[in-house]
Amino acid sequence: MWNTSELLIAFLISCGTALLVTPLIIKLSFKFNIVDKPDNNRKMHKGAKPSMGGLGIFIGAAAGFWYLQPVSPEMNAIILGAFIMLITGIIDDIFEIRAAYKLCGQIAAAVVVVSSGLIIDKVTLPFTGTVFLNEYVGIALTIFWILAASNAINLIDGLDGLAAGVSIIALISILIMGVTDFRFIVVALCVILIGSSLGFLFFNFHPSKIFMGDTGALFLGYSIAVVSMLGLFKNVAFFSFIIPIIVIAIPVFDTLLAIIRRTINHQGIAKPDNKHIHYQLMKRGYSHRASVLIIYGFSVFFGIMAVIFNSATLLSSLAVFACILIGFQLFSEIAGITIHNRQPILRGIRQLTKLRKPNRMK
């Protein structure tokens, strides 16, 4: 397996390659008019922005991959699935294809992964222990997980640096769990993906010079889904099935809210709107950068919870789960998406702050 120096070199190769190729992608995007134009009320940017920055993430990851050359029985299928997901994103960024066609590309990538034998074949539950899934149930769950993760990252890609930063935080969480569980293939893939995403984030953080587009969002979502299947779904922790969801809790939460909201409003699930969590934060008065940093902060919190969850006993798992629910409630209150705008936690914090505030001399 690889030593620390080799992993560091792979990280630097991935990051450096993304730093080098992204400016070139910016120039090519302008030359061939592959840009995102602010033509509706949903988009926050002014002026045309290159929208295929995810290609830089992919090339950076490919360079790091070439150096480490990680091997596993499913690797050829994983690579082919990544190419399919990347091409699907590129086509959408150029031609803005219908959601149904884009979904077909995502399903094709997922089916390729499943065909290699990489499927979610068991879950660990409290009291019950490890439950082995029927083959067809495992295949369906695997395809659903890849689609869910890919679309969750895609949906949260609405502000500069948001999807890239959240993905990096998720991958760091998976990296830590991969190290503690001695899953070297997970560690290697996380290292190169973190490196390439960081290199791209240099150009994508507010004010951005380029967007990752569906090219990057679908690729990163797919990558997170795959590395989690290689590592997190294979552990023996209580509630093991829920750990990958906690890792990308904010994108999953936002996706669920979008599905519920659009269903209630009799809209197509794939129809875009400006009601996502990041837009709600900005409507509450937070700046573009502050909104992104708030989501970063909660993503770090949920990432830490996932790491603790990964090695927790049943009793401590329940305690962590309670903390996660409190975290969701607090985040919802800050974003202003609670029922009737109720804010019990924020109200309690304000009251405690007033009690501890020293009386001023008259």
Secondary structure, 3 states (H helix, E strand, C coil): CCCHHHHHHHHHHHHHHHHHHHHHHHHHHHHCCCEECCCCCCCCCCCCEECCCHHHHHHHHHHHHHHHCCCCCCHHHHHHHHHHHHHHHHHHHHHCCCHHHHHHHHHHHHHHHHHCCCCCCEEEECCCEEEECCHHHHHHHHHHHHHHHHHHHHHCCCCCCHHHHHHHHHHHHHHHHHHHCCCHHHHHHHHHHHHHHHHHHHHHCCCCCCCCHHHHHHHHHHHHHHHHHHCHHHCCCCCHHHHHHHHCHHHHHHHHHHHHHHHHCCCCCCCCCCCCHHHHHHHCCCCHHHHHHHHHHHHHHHHHHHHHHHCCCHHHHHHHHHHHHHHHHHHHHHHCCCHHHCCHHHHHHHHHHHHHCCCCCC
